[in-house]
Amino acid sequence: MRANAIEALGAMSYREAVEPLYNHLVALQAGGSGNYAPHVHIYNGRQRSYVQDFDVEVASGAAVADPIINILIEGSVLDVAVIGSTEYVVANERAAVRRALAKLTGANPGETTVAWQRWWKEHGAEWQAGASPPKTPTTPAGQG
């Protein structure tokens, strides 16, 4: 689904898509989520209520004892994290982002994310959202 969206952005010639596509490419290279594995916490236990004490009130010669209820909690909390994922889909997605960036910018600095990072440092200001379009492509297609 994301690969189709990336290809569509490249085909539609939206120059505003260059900066978000570049940022997505860099995030994919870094692991996509800031190197933080998703976590889930599971609680397995039980709760027991018991009468802890009585609140005694004496009025007009009569005594009323209201029970004070407390809860005893016992159990364990398990922390589970993802320790692995498939890299194949991410590699295809990175390739799709690089193709879309090449279509949008007319540039082809290379087939690696690092090459696109070098290109962005040099030409990124021209392609940030809201910047006026460059007169010619910044790197001829096919060179890199």
DSSP file (Angstrom, degrees, kcal/mol; ACC not computed):
  #  RESIDUE AA STRUCTURE BP1 BP2  ACC     N-H-->O    O-->H-N    N-H-->O    O-->H-N    TCO  KAPPA ALPHA  PHI   PSI    X-CA   Y-CA   Z-CA
    1    1 A M     >        0   0    0      0, 0.0     4,-1.9     0, 0.0     5,-0.1   0.000 360.0 360.0 360.0 -48.2    0.0    0.0    0.0
    2    2 A R  H  >  +     0   0    0      1,-0.2     4,-2.5     2,-0.2     5,-0.2   0.885 360.0  55.3 -66.7 -36.5    2.7    2.5    0.9
    3    3 A A  H  > S+     0   0    0      1,-0.2     4,-2.4     2,-0.2    -1,-0.2   0.895 107.6  49.8 -62.9 -38.7    4.8    1.5   -2.1
    4    4 A N  H  > S+     0   0    0      2,-0.2     4,-2.3     1,-0.2    -1,-0.2   0.902 110.8  49.2 -64.9 -40.8    1.8    2.3   -4.3
    5    5 A A  H  X S+     0   0    0     -4,-1.9     4,-2.2     2,-0.2    -2,-0.2   0.896 110.8  50.5 -64.7 -39.7    1.4    5.7   -2.7
    6    6 A I  H  X S+     0   0    0     -4,-2.5     4,-1.8     2,-0.2    -2,-0.2   0.929 111.2  47.7 -64.4 -45.2    5.1    6.4   -3.1
    7    7 A E  H  X S+     0   0    0     -4,-2.4     4,-2.3     1,-0.2    -2,-0.2   0.892 110.4  53.0 -62.7 -39.3    4.9    5.5   -6.8
    8    8 A A  H  X S+     0   0    0     -4,-2.3     4,-2.0     1,-0.2    -1,-0.2   0.906 106.9  51.6 -63.9 -41.3    1.8    7.7   -7.3
    9    9 A L  H  <>S+     0   0    0     -4,-2.2     5,-1.0     1,-0.2     4,-0.5   0.895 111.6  48.2 -62.0 -38.6    3.5   10.7   -5.7
   10   10 A G  H ><5S+     0   0    0     -4,-1.8     3,-0.6     1,-0.2    -2,-0.2   0.886 113.6  46.4 -67.5 -38.6    6.4   10.2   -8.1
   11   11 A A  H 3<5S+     0   0    0     -4,-2.3    -2,-0.2     1,-0.2    -1,-0.2   0.786 106.2  58.5 -75.0 -27.8    4.1    9.9  -11.1
   12   12 A M  T 3<5S-     0   0    0     -4,-2.0    -1,-0.2    -5,-0.2    -2,-0.2   0.552  99.4-131.9 -83.1  -7.3    1.9   12.9  -10.2
   13   13 A S  T < 5 +     0   0    0     -3,-0.6     2,-0.9    -4,-0.5    -3,-0.1   0.846  41.7 166.2  61.2  37.6    4.8   15.4  -10.3
   14   14 A Y    > < -     0   0    0     -5,-1.0     3,-1.7     1,-0.2     4,-0.3  -0.754  21.0-166.9 -82.7 106.3    4.0   17.0   -7.0
   15   15 A R  G >  S+     0   0    0     -2,-0.9     3,-1.3     1,-0.3     4,-0.4   0.769  84.8  67.3 -67.2 -22.9    7.1   19.0   -6.1
   16   16 A E  G 3  S+     0   0    0      1,-0.2    -1,-0.3     2,-0.1     3,-0.2   0.680  91.7  63.8 -67.7 -15.7    5.8   19.4   -2.6
   17   17 A A  G <> S+     0   0    0     -3,-1.7     4,-2.3     1,-0.2    -1,-0.2   0.604  81.1  81.5 -82.9 -11.4    6.2   15.7   -2.1
   18   18 A V  H <> S+     0   0    0     -3,-1.3     4,-2.6    -4,-0.3     5,-0.2   0.949  92.4  45.1 -61.9 -51.0   10.0   15.8   -2.5
   19   19 A E  H  > S+     0   0    0    108,-0.6     4,-2.6    -4,-0.4     5,-0.2   0.934 115.3  45.7 -63.3 -48.1   10.8   16.8    1.1
   20   20 A P  H  > S+     0   0    0      0, 0.0     4,-2.2     0, 0.0    -1,-0.2   0.894 113.7  50.6 -62.4 -36.7    8.4   14.3    2.8
   21   21 A L  H  X S+     0   0    0     -4,-2.3     4,-2.4     2,-0.2    -2,-0.2   0.920 110.9  48.6 -65.0 -42.1    9.7   11.5    0.5
   22   22 A Y  H  X S+     0   0    0     -4,-2.6     4,-2.3    -5,-0.2     5,-0.2   0.937 111.5  49.4 -62.0 -45.7   13.3   12.4    1.3
   23   23 A N  H  X S+     0   0    0     -4,-2.6     4,-2.1     1,-0.2    -1,-0.2   0.879 111.1  50.3 -61.2 -37.5   12.5   12.4    5.1
   24   24 A H  H  X S+     0   0    0     -4,-2.2     4,-2.4     2,-0.2    -1,-0.2   0.900 108.3  52.7 -66.9 -40.3   10.7    9.1    4.7
   25   25 A L  H  X S+     0   0    0     -4,-2.4     4,-1.8     1,-0.2    -2,-0.2   0.915 110.7  46.8 -60.6 -43.9   13.8    7.6    2.9
   26   26 A V  H  X S+     0   0    0     -4,-2.3     4,-1.7     1,-0.2    -1,-0.2   0.890 111.2  52.0 -66.4 -39.4   16.1    8.7    5.7
   27   27 A A  H  <>S+     0   0    0     -4,-2.1     5,-3.4     1,-0.2     4,-0.4   0.885 108.3  51.4 -64.7 -38.1   13.7    7.3    8.4
   28   28 A L  H ><5S+     0   0    0     -4,-2.4     3,-1.0     3,-0.2    -1,-0.2   0.897 108.5  51.5 -64.4 -39.3   13.7    4.0    6.6
   29   29 A Q  H 3<5S+     0   0    0     -4,-1.8    -1,-0.2     1,-0.2    -2,-0.2   0.867 108.9  51.4 -64.1 -36.1   17.5    3.9    6.5
   30   30 A A  T 3<5S-     0   0    0     -4,-1.7    -1,-0.2    -5,-0.1    -2,-0.2   0.494 133.4 -86.7 -81.7  -3.2   17.6    4.6   10.3
   31   31 A G  T < 5 -     0   0    0     -3,-1.0     2,-0.5    -4,-0.4    -3,-0.2   0.343  53.4-104.7 112.2  -6.0   15.2    1.8   11.1
   32   32 A G  S   <S+     0   0    0     -5,-3.4    -4,-0.1    -6,-0.2    -1,-0.1  -0.034 109.0  52.1  85.3 -33.0   11.9    3.7   10.6
   33   33 A S  S >  S-     0   0    0     -2,-0.5     3,-0.6    -3,-0.1    -1,-0.1   0.065 118.4 -90.0-129.1  27.2   10.9    4.1   14.2
   34   34 A G  T 3  S-     0   0    0     -7,-0.3    -3,-0.1     1,-0.2     3,-0.1   0.795  76.4 -70.9  71.4  26.7   13.9    5.7   15.9
   35   35 A N  T 3  S+     0   0    0      1,-0.2     2,-0.6    -5,-0.1    -1,-0.2   0.823  97.8 137.0  58.1  34.6   15.3    2.2   16.8
   36   36 A Y    <   -     0   0    0     -3,-0.6    -1,-0.2    -5,-0.1     3,-0.0  -0.957  47.9-141.7-113.7 118.6   12.5    1.7   19.4
   37   37 A A        -     0   0    0     -2,-0.6    46,-0.1    -3,-0.1     2,-0.1  -0.585  28.6-104.8 -78.3 138.0   11.0   -1.8   19.4
   38   38 A P        -     0   0    0      0, 0.0    44,-1.6     0, 0.0     2,-0.3  -0.378  41.2-155.9 -61.2 138.9    7.2   -1.8   20.0
   39   39 A H  E     -A   81   0A   0     42,-0.2     2,-0.4    -2,-0.1    42,-0.2  -0.878  13.8-168.5-119.9 150.2    6.4   -3.0   23.6
   40   40 A V  E     -A   80   0A   0     40,-2.4    40,-2.9    -2,-0.3     2,-0.5  -0.997  10.7-150.0-134.7 139.6    3.3   -4.6   25.1
   41   41 A H  E     -A   79   0A   0     -2,-0.4     2,-0.5    38,-0.2    38,-0.2  -0.943  10.6-166.7-112.3 130.4    2.7   -5.1   28.9
   42   42 A I  E     -A   78   0A   0     36,-2.5    36,-3.1    -2,-0.5     2,-0.5  -0.969   5.0-157.4-119.3 125.6    0.6   -8.0   30.1
   43   43 A Y  E     +A   77   0A   0     -2,-0.5     2,-0.5    34,-0.2    34,-0.2  -0.903  12.0 178.6-103.6 126.3   -0.8   -8.2   33.6
   44   44 A N  E     +A   76   0A   0     32,-2.6    32,-2.3    -2,-0.5     2,-0.3  -0.962  37.2  87.9-126.2 111.8   -1.6  -11.7   34.9
   45   45 A G  E     -A   75   0A   0     -2,-0.5     2,-0.3    30,-0.3    30,-0.3  -0.939  58.8-104.5-174.4-166.7   -2.9  -11.7   38.5
   46   46 A R  E     -A   74   0A   0     28,-2.5    28,-2.3    -2,-0.3     2,-0.4  -0.979  13.0-143.2-145.5 157.8   -5.8  -11.5   40.8
   47   47 A Q  E     -A   73   0A   0     -2,-0.3     2,-0.4    26,-0.2    26,-0.2  -0.975  13.4-168.8-123.1 136.0   -7.4   -9.1   43.2
   48   48 A R  E     -A   72   0A   0     24,-2.8    24,-3.7    -2,-0.4     2,-0.3  -0.988   9.3-150.2-125.5 131.2   -9.0  -10.0   46.5
   49   49 A S  E     +A   71   0A   0     -2,-0.4     2,-0.3    22,-0.2    22,-0.2  -0.753  21.1 172.0 -97.9 149.0  -11.1   -7.7   48.6
   50   50 A Y  E     -A   70   0A   0     20,-2.4    20,-2.7    -2,-0.3     2,-0.8  -0.972  40.9 -98.3-149.8 161.1  -11.3   -8.1   52.4
   51   51 A V  E     +A   69   0A   0     -2,-0.3    18,-0.2    18,-0.2     3,-0.1  -0.759  36.4 179.7 -85.6 112.7  -12.7   -6.2   55.4
   52   52 A Q  E     -     0   0A   0     16,-2.9     2,-0.3    -2,-0.8    -1,-0.2   0.877  59.4 -32.3 -81.6 -40.1   -9.7   -4.3   56.8
   53   53 A D  E     -A   68   0A   0     15,-1.1    15,-3.2    13,-0.0     2,-0.4  -0.928  59.2-103.9-164.2 179.7  -11.5   -2.6   59.7
   54   54 A F  E     -A   67   0A   0     -2,-0.3     2,-0.8    13,-0.3    11,-0.0  -0.984  16.8-142.0-124.5 137.3  -14.8   -1.2   60.9
   55   55 A D  E     -A   66   0A   0     11,-3.8    11,-2.7    -2,-0.4     2,-0.4  -0.864  27.1-156.6 -95.8 106.2  -15.6    2.5   61.2
   56   56 A V  E     -A   65   0A   0     -2,-0.8     2,-0.4     9,-0.2     9,-0.2  -0.718  12.6-174.6 -93.4 130.0  -17.7    2.6   64.4
   57   57 A E  E     -A   64   0A   0      7,-2.9     7,-2.9    -2,-0.4     2,-0.5  -0.988   7.2-160.7-123.1 129.7  -20.2    5.5   64.9
   58   58 A V  E     +A   63   0A   0     -2,-0.4     2,-0.3     5,-0.2     5,-0.2  -0.942  21.1 158.7-112.4 125.0  -22.1    5.9   68.1
   59   59 A A  E >   -A   62   0A   0      3,-2.8     3,-2.2    -2,-0.5    -2,-0.1  -0.975  64.5  -9.4-147.9 131.3  -25.2    8.0   68.1
   60   60 A S  T 3  S-     0   0    0     -2,-0.3     3,-0.1     1,-0.3    -1,-0.1   0.850 127.3 -53.4  52.1  41.4  -28.2    8.1   70.5
   61   61 A G  T 3  S+     0   0    0      1,-0.2     2,-0.4     0, 0.0    -1,-0.3   0.485 117.8 107.6  78.7   1.5  -27.1    5.0   72.3
   62   62 A A  E <   -A   59   0A   0     -3,-2.2    -3,-2.8     2,-0.0     2,-0.4  -0.895  56.4-148.2-113.6 144.6  -26.8    2.9   69.1
   63   63 A A  E     -A   58   0A   0     -2,-0.4     2,-0.5    -5,-0.2    -5,-0.2  -0.926   9.0-168.1-113.0 134.4  -23.6    1.8   67.5
   64   64 A V  E     -A   57   0A   0     -7,-2.9    -7,-2.9    -2,-0.4     2,-0.7  -0.983   5.5-159.1-121.3 129.0  -23.2    1.4   63.7
   65   65 A A  E     -A   56   0A   0     -2,-0.5    -9,-0.2    -9,-0.2    -2,-0.0  -0.906   4.8-166.1-112.8 106.9  -20.1   -0.3   62.3
   66   66 A D  E     -A   55   0A   0    -11,-2.7   -11,-3.8    -2,-0.7     2,-0.1  -0.792  24.4-123.7 -88.6 127.2  -19.4    0.5   58.6
   67   67 A P  E     -A   54   0A   0      0, 0.0     2,-0.6     0, 0.0   -13,-0.3  -0.442  11.4-142.5 -72.2 143.6  -16.9   -1.9   57.1
   68   68 A I  E     -A   53   0A   0    -15,-3.2   -16,-2.9    -2,-0.1   -15,-1.1  -0.937  21.0-154.8-104.1 114.9  -13.7   -0.5   55.5
   69   69 A I  E     -A   51   0A   0     -2,-0.6     2,-0.3   -18,-0.2   -18,-0.2  -0.734  14.6-179.8 -95.4 136.1  -12.9   -2.6   52.5
   70   70 A N  E     -A   50   0A   0    -20,-2.7   -20,-2.4    -2,-0.4     2,-0.4  -0.855  19.7-129.7-127.8 166.2   -9.4   -3.0   51.1
   71   71 A I  E     -A   49   0A   0     -2,-0.3     2,-0.5   -22,-0.2   -22,-0.2  -0.968   6.3-153.4-124.1 132.0   -8.0   -4.8   48.1
   72   72 A L  E     -A   48   0A   0    -24,-3.7   -24,-2.8    -2,-0.4     2,-0.5  -0.914  16.7-164.5-102.0 124.6   -5.1   -7.2   48.0
   73   73 A I  E     +A   47   0A   0     -2,-0.5     2,-0.3   -26,-0.2   -26,-0.2  -0.932  13.7 167.0-114.5 130.1   -3.4   -7.4   44.6
   74   74 A E  E     +A   46   0A   0    -28,-2.3   -28,-2.5    -2,-0.5     2,-0.3  -0.988  25.6  80.9-138.2 150.4   -1.0  -10.1   43.5
   75   75 A G  E     -A   45   0A   0     -2,-0.3     2,-0.3   -30,-0.3   -30,-0.3  -0.974  61.3 -84.0 152.8-164.2    0.4  -11.1   40.1
   76   76 A S  E     -A   44   0A   0    -32,-2.3   -32,-2.6    -2,-0.3     2,-0.5  -0.979  17.8-141.0-141.4 152.8    3.0  -10.3   37.6
   77   77 A V  E     -A   43   0A   0     -2,-0.3     2,-0.4   -34,-0.2   -34,-0.2  -0.970  18.8-156.2-114.4 125.3    3.5   -7.9   34.7
   78   78 A L  E     -A   42   0A   0    -36,-3.1   -36,-2.5    -2,-0.5     2,-0.5  -0.846   3.1-151.1-103.5 138.4    5.3   -9.1   31.6
   79   79 A D  E     -A   41   0A   0     -2,-0.4     2,-0.4   -38,-0.2   -38,-0.2  -0.945  16.3-173.7-109.6 120.5    7.1   -6.8   29.2
   80   80 A V  E     -A   40   0A   0    -40,-2.9   -40,-2.4    -2,-0.5     2,-0.3  -0.943   3.2-179.3-119.0 135.9    7.2   -8.1   25.6
   81   81 A A  E     -A   39   0A   0     -2,-0.4     2,-0.4   -42,-0.2   -42,-0.2  -0.966  32.8-110.4-133.7 149.9    9.1   -6.4   22.7
   82   82 A V        +     0   0    0    -44,-1.6     3,-0.1    -2,-0.3   -45,-0.0  -0.641  31.1 179.8 -74.3 129.8    9.6   -7.1   19.0
   83   83 A I        +     0   0    0     -2,-0.4     2,-0.3     1,-0.2    -1,-0.1   0.457  60.8  24.8-113.0  -2.9   13.1   -8.2   18.4
   84   84 A G        +     0   0    0      2,-0.0     2,-0.3     0, 0.0    -1,-0.2  -0.995  55.0 178.4-156.7 157.3   13.1   -8.8   14.7
   85   85 A S        -     0   0    0     -2,-0.3     2,-0.4    -3,-0.1     0, 0.0  -0.955  40.9 -86.4-151.9 167.5   11.3   -7.8   11.5
   86   86 A T        -     0   0    0     -2,-0.3     4,-0.5     1,-0.1     3,-0.1  -0.670  27.7-167.4 -82.8 129.5   11.5   -8.5    7.8
   87   87 A E  S  > S+     0   0    0     -2,-0.4     4,-2.2     1,-0.1     5,-0.2   0.634  72.9  81.3 -89.2 -16.5   13.9   -6.3    5.9
   88   88 A Y  H  > S+     0   0    0      1,-0.2     4,-2.0     2,-0.2     5,-0.2   0.909  92.1  46.9 -58.7 -47.7   12.7   -7.2    2.4
   89   89 A V  H  > S+     0   0    0      1,-0.2     4,-2.3     2,-0.2    -1,-0.2   0.894 111.5  51.7 -63.6 -40.6    9.7   -4.9    2.4
   90   90 A V  H  > S+     0   0    0     -4,-0.5     4,-2.6     2,-0.2    -1,-0.2   0.895 107.8  52.2 -64.3 -39.8   11.8   -2.0    3.7
   91   91 A A  H  X S+     0   0    0     -4,-2.2     4,-2.0     1,-0.2    -1,-0.2   0.912 111.2  46.9 -63.4 -42.0   14.4   -2.5    1.0
   92   92 A N  H  X S+     0   0    0     -4,-2.0     4,-2.2     2,-0.2    -2,-0.2   0.892 112.0  50.9 -64.9 -39.0   11.6   -2.4   -1.7
   93   93 A E  H  X S+     0   0    0     -4,-2.3     4,-2.4     2,-0.2    -2,-0.2   0.908 108.4  51.2 -66.7 -41.2   10.1    0.7   -0.1
   94   94 A R  H  X S+     0   0    0     -4,-2.6     4,-2.4     1,-0.2    -1,-0.2   0.921 110.5  49.7 -60.3 -43.2   13.5    2.5   -0.1
   95   95 A A  H  X S+     0   0    0     -4,-2.0     4,-2.3     1,-0.2    -2,-0.2   0.900 110.2  50.6 -62.8 -40.7   13.9    1.6   -3.8
   96   96 A A  H  X S+     0   0    0     -4,-2.2     4,-2.4     2,-0.2    -1,-0.2   0.895 110.1  49.9 -64.4 -39.8   10.4    3.0   -4.6
   97   97 A V  H  X S+     0   0    0     -4,-2.4     4,-2.7     2,-0.2    -2,-0.2   0.917 110.3  50.0 -65.1 -42.7   11.2    6.2   -2.7
   98   98 A R  H  X S+     0   0    0     -4,-2.4     4,-2.1     2,-0.2    -2,-0.2   0.902 111.4  48.8 -63.7 -39.9   14.4    6.7   -4.6
   99   99 A R  H  X S+     0   0    0     -4,-2.3     4,-2.2     2,-0.2    -1,-0.2   0.919 112.2  48.6 -63.8 -43.2   12.6    6.1   -8.0
  100  100 A A  H  X S+     0   0    0     -4,-2.4     4,-2.6     1,-0.2    -2,-0.2   0.910 111.2  49.8 -64.3 -41.9    9.9    8.6   -7.0
  101  101 A L  H  X S+     0   0    0     -4,-2.7     4,-2.6     1,-0.2     6,-0.4   0.896 109.8  51.5 -62.9 -39.2   12.5   11.2   -5.9
  102  102 A A  H  X S+     0   0    0     -4,-2.1     4,-1.9     2,-0.2    -2,-0.2   0.904 111.9  46.7 -64.5 -40.8   14.4   10.7   -9.3
  103  103 A K  H  < S+     0   0    0     -4,-2.2    -2,-0.2     1,-0.2    -1,-0.2   0.924 116.3  44.6 -64.9 -44.1   11.1   11.2  -11.2
  104  104 A L  H  < S+     0   0    0     -4,-2.6    -2,-0.2     1,-0.2    -1,-0.2   0.887 125.2  29.4 -69.7 -40.0   10.2   14.3   -9.2
  105  105 A T  H  < S-     0   0    0     -4,-2.6    33,-0.5     2,-0.2    34,-0.2   0.680  92.1-131.0 -97.1 -19.2   13.5   16.0   -9.2
  106  106 A G  S  < S+     0   0    0     -4,-1.9     2,-0.3    -5,-0.3    35,-0.2   0.525  70.7 121.3  76.8   4.3   15.1   14.8  -12.4
  107  107 A A        -     0   0    0     -6,-0.4    -1,-0.3    -5,-0.1    -2,-0.2  -0.677  43.0-174.5-100.6 154.1   18.2   14.0  -10.4
  108  108 A N        +     0   0    0     32,-0.3     3,-0.1    -2,-0.3    -9,-0.0  -0.562  13.9 163.5-145.0  77.0   19.8   10.6  -10.0
  109  109 A P        -     0   0    0      0, 0.0     2,-0.3     0, 0.0    35,-0.1   0.647  64.6 -65.1 -73.9 -12.7   22.6   10.8   -7.5
  110  110 A G        -     0   0    0     33,-0.1    33,-0.0   -12,-0.1     6,-0.0  -0.868  48.4 -79.4 150.4 177.0   22.8    7.0   -7.1
  111  111 A E  S    S+     0   0    0     -2,-0.3     2,-0.3    -3,-0.1   -13,-0.1   0.093  96.0  81.2 -98.8  21.5   21.1    3.9   -5.9
  112  112 A T  S  > S-     0   0    0      1,-0.1     4,-1.5   -14,-0.1     5,-0.1  -0.901  77.9-127.2-126.2 156.6   21.7    4.4   -2.2
  113  113 A T  H  > S+     0   0    0     -2,-0.3     4,-2.2     1,-0.2     5,-0.1   0.865 111.7  58.6 -65.8 -36.1   20.2    6.4    0.6
  114  114 A V  H  > S+     0   0    0      1,-0.2     4,-2.2     2,-0.2    -1,-0.2   0.894 103.4  52.3 -61.4 -40.1   23.6    7.9    1.4
  115  115 A A  H  > S+     0   0    0      1,-0.2     4,-2.2     2,-0.2    -1,-0.2   0.906 110.2  48.3 -62.8 -41.0   23.9    9.2   -2.1
  116  116 A W  H  X S+     0   0    0     -4,-1.5     4,-2.6     2,-0.2    -1,-0.2   0.845 107.9  55.3 -68.7 -32.4   20.5   10.9   -1.8
  117  117 A Q  H  X S+     0   0    0     -4,-2.2     4,-2.1     2,-0.2    -2,-0.2   0.916 108.7  47.6 -65.3 -41.4   21.5   12.4    1.6
  118  118 A R  H  X S+     0   0    0     -4,-2.2     4,-1.4     1,-0.2    -2,-0.2   0.920 112.7  49.4 -62.7 -42.4   24.6   13.9   -0.1
  119  119 A W  H  X S+     0   0    0     -4,-2.2     4,-2.9     1,-0.2     5,-0.3   0.911 109.7  51.8 -62.4 -42.0   22.4   15.3   -2.8
  120  120 A W  H  X S+     0   0    0     -4,-2.6     4,-2.9     1,-0.2     5,-0.3   0.883 104.6  55.8 -64.4 -39.1   19.9   16.7   -0.3
  121  121 A K  H  < S+     0   0    0     -4,-2.1    -1,-0.2     1,-0.2    -2,-0.2   0.878 117.1  36.8 -59.7 -36.0   22.6   18.5    1.6
  122  122 A E  H  < S+     0   0    0     -4,-1.4    -2,-0.2    -3,-0.2    -1,-0.2   0.871 136.8  15.9 -84.0 -38.8   23.6   20.3   -1.6
  123  123 A H  H >X S+     0   0    0     -4,-2.9     3,-1.1    -5,-0.1     4,-0.7   0.367  90.7 103.9-120.1   2.9   20.2   20.8   -3.2
  124  124 A G  H >X S+     0   0    0     -4,-2.9     3,-1.1    -5,-0.3     4,-0.7   0.838  75.6  61.2 -60.6 -35.6   17.6   20.3   -0.5
  125  125 A A  H 34 S+     0   0    0     -5,-0.3     3,-0.5     1,-0.3    -1,-0.3   0.826 101.0  55.2 -62.1 -30.3   16.9   24.0    0.0
  126  126 A E  H <4 S+     0   0    0     -3,-1.1    -1,-0.3     1,-0.2    -2,-0.2   0.742 113.6  41.1 -72.0 -22.4   15.6   24.2   -3.6
  127  127 A W  H << S+     0   0    0     -3,-1.1  -108,-0.6    -4,-0.7    -1,-0.2   0.344  81.3 120.7-112.6   5.2   13.1   21.4   -3.0
  128  128 A Q  S >< S-     0   0    0     -4,-0.7     3,-2.5    -3,-0.5  -111,-0.1  -0.396  81.6 -80.3 -68.6 151.0   11.7   22.2    0.4
  129  129 A A  T 3  S+     0   0    0      1,-0.3    -1,-0.1  -113,-0.2     3,-0.1  -0.252 119.0  19.1 -55.3 129.4    8.0   22.7    0.5
  130  130 A G  T 3  S+     0   0    0      1,-0.3    -1,-0.3    -3,-0.1     2,-0.1   0.254  92.0 127.0  94.2 -12.0    7.1   26.2   -0.7
  131  131 A A    <   -     0   0    0     -3,-2.5    -1,-0.3     1,-0.1    -5,-0.1  -0.474  69.3-102.2 -76.5 151.0   10.5   26.9   -2.4
  132  132 A S        -     0   0    0     -2,-0.1    -1,-0.1     1,-0.1    -4,-0.1  -0.471  46.4 -98.9 -71.5 145.2   10.3   28.1   -6.0
  133  133 A P        -     0   0    0      0, 0.0    -1,-0.1     0, 0.0    -6,-0.1  -0.303  37.4-108.9 -66.9 146.4   11.1   25.3   -8.5
  134  134 A P        -     0   0    0      0, 0.0     4,-0.0     0, 0.0    -3,-0.0  -0.382  20.7-126.4 -69.8 154.5   14.7   25.1  -10.0
  135  135 A K  S    S+     0   0    0      1,-0.1     3,-0.0    -2,-0.1     0, 0.0   0.855  89.8  11.3 -72.3 -35.5   15.0   26.0  -13.7
  136  136 A T  S    S-     0   0    0      1,-0.0    -1,-0.1     0, 0.0   -30,-0.0  -0.927  98.6 -78.0-136.5 161.1   16.8   22.8  -14.6
  137  137 A P        -     0   0    0      0, 0.0   -31,-0.1     0, 0.0    -2,-0.0  -0.303  36.9-135.2 -58.2 145.7   17.3   19.4  -12.9
  138  138 A T  S    S+     0   0    0    -33,-0.5   -32,-0.1     1,-0.2   -31,-0.1   0.738  91.1  24.2 -80.0 -22.9   20.1   19.6  -10.4
  139  139 A T  S    S-     0   0    0    -34,-0.2    -1,-0.2   -33,-0.0     3,-0.1  -0.968  91.8-114.6-139.5 123.9   21.8   16.3  -11.5
  140  140 A P    >   -     0   0    0      0, 0.0     3,-1.7     0, 0.0   -32,-0.3  -0.285  40.2-102.2 -59.0 140.3   21.3   14.9  -15.0
  141  141 A A  T 3  S+     0   0    0      1,-0.2     3,-0.1   -35,-0.2   -34,-0.1  -0.350 106.9  30.9 -62.1 140.9   19.4   11.6  -15.0
  142  142 A G  T 3  S+     0   0    0      1,-0.3     2,-0.3    -3,-0.1    -1,-0.2   0.259  98.2 100.6  94.0 -12.4   21.7    8.6  -15.4
  143  143 A Q    <         0   0    0     -3,-1.7    -1,-0.3     1,-0.1   -35,-0.2  -0.785 360.0 360.0-103.0 151.5   24.6   10.2  -13.7
  144  144 A G              0   0    0     -2,-0.3    -1,-0.1    -3,-0.1   -33,-0.1   0.322 360.0 360.0 170.1 360.0   25.6    9.4  -10.2
